[in-house]
Amino acid sequence: MFSTATALSAAAHRGHPAPITLLILNHADVNKCGAAGWSPLHAAAYGGNSEAVRLLMAKGADEYAAEIHGATAIDIALRCE
């Protein structure tokens, strides 16, 4: 998944708030998906990074967006608990 991820997805997965904020301030698309259909919110959920999830949601991340297999970020978070 991460070989085709956006910079914002990679930062969200790692849960680093400073790069996430910087990328968003520089107009990174919070809903842009990589090849597998994962958005930054999917990546944050997979990484278990609640702070990244909150940052992305505050900037309009779509919690209902589904990746190529139909899973939303909520589905991924539940699977990774």
C-alpha positions in Angstrom: 0.0 0.0 0.0 2.7 2.5 0.9 4.7 2.2 -2.3 2.0 4.2 -4.0 0.8 6.3 -1.0 0.7 10.1 -1.0 3.0 12.0 1.3 0.0 12.8 3.5 -1.0 9.1 3.7 2.6 8.2 4.8 2.6 10.9 7.5 -0.9 9.9 8.6 0.1 6.3 8.9 3.1 7.3 11.1 1.0 9.6 13.1 3.3 12.6 12.9 1.1 15.7 13.5 3.6 18.3 12.3 4.1 17.0 8.8 0.4 16.3 8.5 -0.4 19.9 9.4 2.4 21.2 7.1 1.1 19.2 4.2 -2.5 20.3 4.8 -1.5 24.0 5.1 0.2 23.5 1.7 -3.0 22.3 0.2 -2.5 18.5 0.3 -5.8 16.8 -0.6 -7.0 15.0 2.5 -9.1 12.6 0.3 -6.5 11.8 -2.3 -6.1 8.1 -2.6 -3.1 5.9 -3.7 -3.4 3.0 -6.2 -5.1 0.7 -3.6 -7.7 3.3 -3.0 -6.4 4.2 0.5 -6.9 7.8 1.6 -4.8 9.4 4.3 -7.7 8.6 6.7 -7.4 4.9 5.9 -3.7 5.1 6.5 -4.1 6.8 9.9 -6.7 4.3 10.9 -4.5 1.4 9.9 -1.6 2.9 11.9 -3.9 3.4 14.9 -3.2 7.1 15.0 -6.1 8.9 16.6 -4.5 12.3 16.5 -3.9 12.0 12.8 -7.5 10.8 12.4 -8.7 13.9 14.3 -6.6 16.3 12.2 -7.8 14.8 8.9 -11.4 14.8 10.0 -11.2 18.4 11.0 -10.0 19.2 7.5 -12.8 17.4 5.7 -11.5 13.8 5.3 -14.4 11.6 4.1 -15.0 8.9 6.7 -17.3 7.1 4.2 -14.8 6.7 1.4 -14.1 3.1 0.6 -10.9 1.6 -0.7 -10.9 -0.9 -3.6 -12.2 -3.8 -1.5 -15.0 -1.7 0.0 -13.5 -1.0 3.4 -13.9 2.4 5.0 -11.4 3.9 7.5 -13.7 2.8 10.3 -13.7 -0.8 9.0 -9.9 -0.8 8.9 -9.7 0.7 12.4 -12.0 -2.0 13.8 -9.9 -4.7 12.2 -6.7 -3.3 13.6 -7.8 -3.0 17.2 
